[in-house]
Amino acid sequence: MMMMMRQSGSKVAGMAGLGSRLFSTSVIKGVHESSRIAKPSLLAKEVVDTFVRARPAVAVFRVRQYSSTVTLQGETEKEKNKEEEKKVQNVNTAADSEKEKGNIVSYWGVPPSKVANKDGADWKWTCFRPWETYQADLTIDLNKHHVPITFLDKLAYWTVKSLRWPTDLFFQRRYGCRAMMLETVAAVPGMVGGMLLHCKSLRRFEHSGGWIKALLEEAENERMHLMTFMEVANPRWYERALVFTVQGVFFNAYFLGYLISPKFAHRVVGYLEEEAIHSYTEFLKELDKGNIENVPAPAIAIDYWQLPAGSNLRDVVMVVRADEAHHRDVNHFASDIHYQGRELRESPAPVGYH
């Protein structure tokens, strides 16, 4: 019994001298799989030697693995940088080419739109596009007239008639400048009405029945009339000053009038368009008499109204007069809707003519 206790004590003492480094099961298993362990000190020495020899290999493996990962990441970053540099170079090259053409370039990547005509040629107008061109309806009835019945109708009618007298006195028979001045006024109501209907639609969270677009189309069409006659008539400085005055007064007056009574405002425009038809009819008479030279039609008019090549000023006046007749009908119709106690959105707007 005493012998067995001594042997056990010597074994425990020998094992305690090895320390914590002996308890790597994988190493012990690889070195001594035998059940007979005669000399623990020799075993510990072999385990330590094996661990020391293994550490440099593990370290080298980890260094190589890390260096390869860094290399791959570096190559990826280089490729990304090269791609970004190519993109920047392409953008700069495109910007330089656009600058050479005289176009405006921007960092925000909004390139100038390229539009082609029906024949494939580059479209030269930026104020309107090929799909916005049209052919005016020359068969429209030019003699229709709304007979004023109610007090508001009579007030609108005589307001327009009172404005005709100073216009006739100022322009007399200079119908080119007269048309120019007329269009600076005629282009205001559609914009004001469309703007107010737009705000009303936002306030009430409701649709407009297409009337916003219809009135804005009218304003744009009248503005194109002005751009056309600017090619024919060269206004003097005092006529330009008069445009500032008339536009300032008329814009604010019509704005207030539309807020107070839309049916009155639309009726006024209807009568204004009737006067425009009369003015352009007189313009045509002067052209036919030879008092005004029937010059070739401006290029902008030929493209906008899809006129045939070789058209002249008389052809332009004809299509403009047809446009005014259309605006006359639309505004009288809008006023009639209000007179019936309805709102414009309850009747679909005549959109698509222009």
C-alpha positions as CSV (number, residue, x, y, z in Angstrom):
1,M,0.0,0.0,0.0
2,M,2.8,2.4,0.9
3,M,4.6,1.5,-2.3
4,M,1.6,2.3,-4.4
5,M,1.2,5.7,-2.7
6,R,4.8,6.6,-3.3
7,Q,4.6,5.7,-7.0
8,S,1.4,7.8,-7.4
9,G,3.0,10.7,-5.6
10,S,6.1,10.6,-7.8
11,K,3.9,10.6,-10.9
12,V,1.9,13.5,-9.7
13,A,5.0,15.5,-8.8
14,G,6.5,14.7,-12.3
15,M,3.4,15.8,-14.1
16,A,3.1,19.0,-12.1
17,G,6.6,20.0,-13.2
18,L,5.5,20.1,-16.8
19,G,3.2,23.1,-16.4
20,S,0.3,24.1,-18.5
21,R,2.2,23.6,-21.7
22,L,1.7,19.8,-21.6
23,F,-2.0,20.0,-22.0
24,S,-2.2,20.3,-25.8
25,T,-3.9,17.1,-26.6
26,S,-3.1,17.3,-30.3
27,V,0.6,17.6,-29.8
28,I,0.7,14.9,-27.1
29,K,-1.3,12.6,-29.4
30,G,1.1,13.1,-32.2
31,V,4.3,12.6,-30.2
32,H,3.3,9.7,-27.9
33,E,0.4,7.5,-28.6
34,S,1.8,4.7,-26.4
35,S,0.3,4.1,-23.0
36,R,3.7,3.8,-21.5
37,I,5.2,7.2,-20.6
38,A,8.5,6.4,-19.0
39,K,10.0,9.9,-18.7
40,P,7.7,12.8,-18.5
41,S,10.5,15.3,-18.7
42,L,11.6,14.0,-22.1
43,L,8.0,14.2,-23.2
44,A,7.7,17.8,-22.2
45,K,10.9,18.6,-24.0
46,E,9.7,17.1,-27.2
47,V,6.3,18.9,-26.9
48,V,8.0,22.2,-26.4
49,D,10.4,21.6,-29.3
50,T,7.5,20.7,-31.6
51,F,5.5,23.8,-30.6
52,V,8.5,26.1,-31.2
53,R,9.2,24.6,-34.6
54,A,5.5,25.0,-35.6
55,R,5.1,28.6,-34.6
56,P,7.3,30.2,-37.4
57,A,5.4,28.2,-40.0
58,V,2.1,29.4,-38.7
59,A,3.3,32.9,-38.6
60,V,4.6,32.8,-42.1
61,F,1.3,31.3,-43.4
62,R,-0.6,34.1,-41.7
63,V,1.7,36.8,-43.1
64,R,1.4,35.4,-46.6
65,Q,-2.4,35.1,-46.3
66,Y,-2.6,38.7,-45.0
67,S,-0.3,40.0,-47.7
68,S,-2.3,38.2,-50.4
69,T,-5.5,39.7,-49.1
70,V,-4.0,43.2,-49.0
71,T,-2.7,42.7,-52.5
72,L,-6.2,41.7,-53.8
73,Q,-7.8,44.6,-52.0
74,G,-5.2,47.0,-53.4
75,E,-5.7,45.7,-57.0
76,T,-9.5,46.1,-56.6
77,E,-9.1,49.7,-55.4
78,K,-6.8,50.4,-58.3
79,E,-9.3,49.1,-60.7
80,K,-12.1,51.2,-59.2
81,N,-9.9,54.3,-59.3
82,K,-9.1,53.6,-62.9
83,E,-12.8,53.2,-63.8
84,E,-13.6,56.5,-61.9
85,E,-10.7,58.3,-63.8
86,K,-12.1,57.0,-67.1
87,K,-15.6,58.3,-66.2
88,V,-14.2,61.7,-65.3
89,Q,-12.1,61.8,-68.5
90,N,-15.2,60.9,-70.5
91,V,-17.2,63.6,-68.8
92,N,-14.5,66.1,-69.3
93,T,-14.1,65.2,-73.0
94,A,-17.9,65.5,-73.5
95,A,-17.9,68.8,-71.7
96,D,-15.1,70.1,-73.8
97,S,-16.8,69.0,-77.0
98,E,-20.1,70.7,-75.9
99,K,-18.1,73.9,-75.0
100,E,-16.6,73.9,-78.5
101,K,-20.2,73.8,-79.9
102,G,-21.1,76.7,-77.7
103,N,-23.5,74.7,-75.4
104,I,-23.8,75.2,-71.7
105,V,-22.4,72.3,-69.7
106,S,-22.9,71.4,-66.1
107,Y,-21.4,69.1,-63.5
108,W,-24.9,67.7,-62.8
109,G,-25.0,65.7,-65.9
110,V,-27.9,67.4,-67.7
111,P,-26.9,67.2,-71.4
112,P,-28.5,69.4,-74.0
113,S,-31.3,67.4,-75.6
114,K,-30.9,66.5,-79.2
115,V,-34.1,66.5,-81.3
116,A,-34.4,65.6,-84.9
117,N,-36.9,66.8,-87.4
118,K,-39.1,64.5,-89.4
119,D,-36.6,64.4,-92.2
120,G,-33.8,63.5,-89.8
121,A,-32.2,67.0,-89.7
122,D,-31.4,68.6,-86.3
123,W,-34.2,70.6,-84.8
124,K,-33.1,74.2,-84.5
125,W,-35.8,75.6,-82.1
126,T,-35.5,75.3,-78.4
127,C,-38.8,77.2,-77.6
128,F,-40.9,74.4,-79.0
129,R,-40.5,70.8,-80.2
130,P,-41.6,68.9,-83.3
131,W,-44.5,67.2,-81.4
132,E,-45.8,70.7,-80.4
133,T,-46.3,71.9,-83.9
134,Y,-49.7,71.7,-85.5
135,Q,-51.8,72.9,-88.4
136,A,-54.3,75.6,-87.6
137,D,-58.0,75.0,-88.4
138,L,-58.7,77.6,-91.2
139,T,-62.3,76.4,-91.5
140,I,-63.3,77.8,-88.2
141,D,-66.2,80.3,-88.2
142,L,-64.7,83.8,-87.9
143,N,-68.0,85.7,-87.6
144,K,-69.4,84.2,-84.4
145,H,-70.2,86.8,-81.8
146,H,-71.5,86.6,-78.3
147,V,-74.3,89.1,-77.8
148,P,-74.0,90.7,-74.4
149,I,-77.2,90.2,-72.3
150,T,-76.3,90.3,-68.7
151,F,-74.8,93.3,-66.9
152,L,-71.4,91.6,-66.6
153,D,-71.4,90.7,-70.3
154,K,-72.1,94.3,-71.2
155,L,-69.4,95.5,-68.8
156,A,-66.9,93.1,-70.4
157,Y,-68.0,94.2,-73.9
158,W,-67.7,97.9,-73.4
159,T,-64.4,97.5,-71.4
160,V,-62.8,95.9,-74.5
161,K,-64.4,98.4,-76.9
162,S,-63.0,101.3,-74.8
163,L,-59.5,99.9,-75.1
164,R,-59.7,99.8,-78.9
165,W,-59.9,103.5,-79.3
166,P,-56.4,104.4,-77.9
167,T,-55.0,101.4,-79.7
168,D,-56.3,102.6,-83.1
169,L,-55.1,106.1,-82.3
170,F,-51.6,105.0,-81.4
171,F,-50.8,102.4,-84.1
172,Q,-53.2,103.6,-86.8
173,R,-52.4,101.3,-89.8
174,R,-49.1,99.9,-88.6
175,Y,-50.6,96.4,-88.2
176,G,-47.3,94.7,-87.7
177,C,-46.5,96.7,-84.5
178,R,-50.2,96.5,-83.6
179,A,-50.1,92.7,-83.8
180,M,-47.0,92.7,-81.7
181,M,-48.6,94.9,-79.0
182,L,-51.8,92.8,-79.1
183,E,-50.0,89.6,-78.5
184,T,-48.1,91.0,-75.4
185,V,-51.5,91.6,-73.9
186,A,-53.3,88.4,-75.2
187,A,-50.6,86.1,-73.7
188,V,-51.4,87.3,-70.2
189,P,-54.9,86.0,-69.4
190,G,-54.1,82.3,-70.1
191,M,-51.1,82.4,-67.8
192,V,-53.0,84.2,-65.0
193,G,-56.1,81.9,-65.3
194,G,-53.9,78.8,-65.4
195,M,-51.9,79.9,-62.4
196,L,-55.0,80.6,-60.3
197,L,-56.7,77.3,-61.3
198,H,-53.4,75.6,-60.4
199,C,-53.4,77.1,-56.9
200,K,-57.1,76.3,-56.5
201,S,-56.5,72.7,-57.4
202,L,-53.8,72.5,-54.8
203,R,-55.9,74.1,-52.1
204,R,-58.9,71.9,-52.7
205,F,-57.1,68.6,-53.6
206,E,-59.1,68.2,-56.8
207,H,-58.5,67.9,-60.5
208,S,-59.0,70.8,-62.9
209,G,-60.6,69.0,-65.7
210,G,-57.7,69.8,-68.0
211,W,-58.3,73.5,-67.8
212,I,-55.0,74.4,-66.3
213,K,-53.2,72.9,-69.3
214,A,-55.7,74.4,-71.8
215,L,-55.1,77.9,-70.5
216,L,-51.4,77.5,-70.3
217,E,-51.4,76.2,-73.9
218,E,-53.3,79.3,-74.9
219,A,-50.7,81.6,-73.2
220,E,-47.9,79.8,-74.9
221,N,-49.6,80.0,-78.3
222,E,-50.1,83.7,-77.9
223,R,-46.4,84.1,-77.0
224,M,-45.4,82.2,-80.1
225,H,-47.5,84.7,-82.1
226,L,-45.4,87.5,-80.5
227,M,-42.1,85.7,-81.4
228,T,-43.3,85.4,-84.9
229,F,-44.2,89.0,-85.4
230,M,-41.0,90.1,-83.8
231,E,-39.4,88.7,-87.0
232,V,-41.5,91.0,-89.1
233,A,-41.9,94.2,-87.1
234,N,-39.1,96.0,-85.3
235,P,-40.6,97.9,-82.4
236,R,-39.3,101.3,-81.5
237,W,-38.1,102.1,-78.0
238,Y,-41.3,103.9,-76.9
239,E,-43.3,100.9,-78.1
240,R,-41.3,98.6,-75.9
241,A,-41.8,101.0,-73.0
242,L,-45.5,100.9,-73.7
243,V,-45.4,97.1,-73.5
244,F,-44.0,97.4,-70.0
245,T,-46.7,99.8,-68.9
246,V,-49.6,98.0,-70.5
247,Q,-48.5,94.6,-69.3
248,G,-48.0,95.8,-65.7
249,V,-51.5,97.4,-65.6
250,F,-53.3,94.6,-67.4
251,F,-51.7,91.7,-65.5
252,N,-52.7,93.1,-62.1
253,A,-56.2,94.2,-63.3
254,Y,-56.9,90.8,-64.9
255,F,-55.6,89.0,-61.8
256,L,-58.0,90.9,-59.5
257,G,-60.8,90.5,-62.0
258,Y,-60.3,86.7,-62.2
259,L,-60.3,86.4,-58.4
260,I,-63.6,88.4,-58.1
261,S,-65.4,86.9,-61.1
262,P,-63.9,84.2,-63.4
263,K,-67.0,84.4,-65.7
264,F,-66.4,88.1,-66.2
265,A,-62.6,87.5,-66.8
266,H,-63.2,84.8,-69.4
267,R,-65.9,86.9,-71.1
268,V,-63.4,89.8,-71.4
269,V,-60.9,87.5,-73.1
270,G,-63.6,86.3,-75.5
271,Y,-64.3,89.8,-76.6
272,L,-60.6,90.6,-76.8
273,E,-60.2,87.7,-79.2
274,E,-63.1,89.0,-81.3
275,E,-61.2,92.3,-81.6
276,A,-58.1,90.4,-82.5
277,I,-59.9,88.6,-85.4
278,H,-61.1,92.0,-86.6
279,S,-57.5,93.5,-86.4
280,Y,-56.0,90.5,-88.4
281,T,-58.8,90.8,-90.9
282,E,-57.8,94.4,-91.5
283,F,-54.1,93.3,-91.6
284,L,-55.0,90.9,-94.5
285,K,-56.8,93.6,-96.4
286,E,-53.8,95.8,-96.3
287,L,-51.6,92.9,-97.5
288,D,-54.0,92.3,-100.4
289,K,-54.0,96.0,-101.3
290,G,-50.2,96.0,-101.4
291,N,-49.9,98.6,-98.6
292,I,-47.9,96.1,-96.6
293,E,-45.2,94.1,-98.2
294,N,-46.0,90.4,-98.3
295,V,-42.6,89.2,-97.2
296,P,-41.6,85.5,-96.9
297,A,-42.9,83.8,-93.8
298,P,-40.4,83.6,-90.9
299,A,-38.7,80.2,-90.5
300,I,-40.1,79.9,-87.0
301,A,-43.7,80.3,-88.3
302,I,-43.2,77.7,-91.1
303,D,-42.0,75.1,-88.5
304,Y,-44.5,76.0,-85.8
305,W,-47.6,75.9,-88.0
306,Q,-46.3,73.3,-90.4
307,L,-46.6,75.6,-93.3
308,P,-45.4,74.6,-96.7
309,A,-42.1,75.9,-98.0
310,G,-42.5,79.2,-99.7
311,S,-45.2,80.5,-97.5
312,N,-45.5,84.2,-97.0
313,L,-46.7,86.7,-94.4
314,R,-50.3,86.4,-95.5
315,D,-50.3,82.7,-94.7
316,V,-48.9,83.5,-91.3
317,V,-51.7,86.0,-90.6
318,M,-54.3,83.5,-91.7
319,V,-53.2,80.8,-89.2
320,V,-52.8,83.4,-86.4
321,R,-56.3,84.6,-87.0
322,A,-57.6,81.1,-86.8
323,D,-55.8,80.6,-83.5
324,E,-57.5,83.7,-82.1
325,A,-60.9,82.4,-83.2
326,H,-60.2,79.2,-81.3
327,H,-59.3,81.2,-78.2
328,R,-62.5,83.2,-78.6
329,D,-64.6,80.0,-78.5
330,V,-62.7,78.5,-75.6
331,N,-63.0,81.6,-73.3
332,H,-66.7,82.2,-74.2
333,F,-67.3,78.6,-73.4
334,A,-65.5,78.9,-70.0
335,S,-67.6,81.9,-69.2
336,D,-70.8,80.1,-70.1
337,I,-69.9,77.2,-67.7
338,H,-69.6,79.7,-64.8
339,Y,-72.9,81.4,-65.8
340,Q,-74.6,78.1,-65.4
341,G,-73.4,77.9,-61.8
342,R,-70.9,75.1,-62.6
343,E,-67.1,74.9,-62.3
344,L,-64.7,74.5,-65.1
345,R,-63.5,71.1,-63.8
346,E,-67.0,69.7,-64.4
347,S,-66.5,70.0,-68.2
348,P,-63.5,68.5,-70.0
349,A,-61.3,71.3,-71.4
350,P,-60.6,71.5,-75.1
351,V,-56.9,70.3,-74.9
352,G,-54.8,69.3,-77.8
353,Y,-55.6,71.9,-80.5
354,H,-52.2,73.6,-80.1
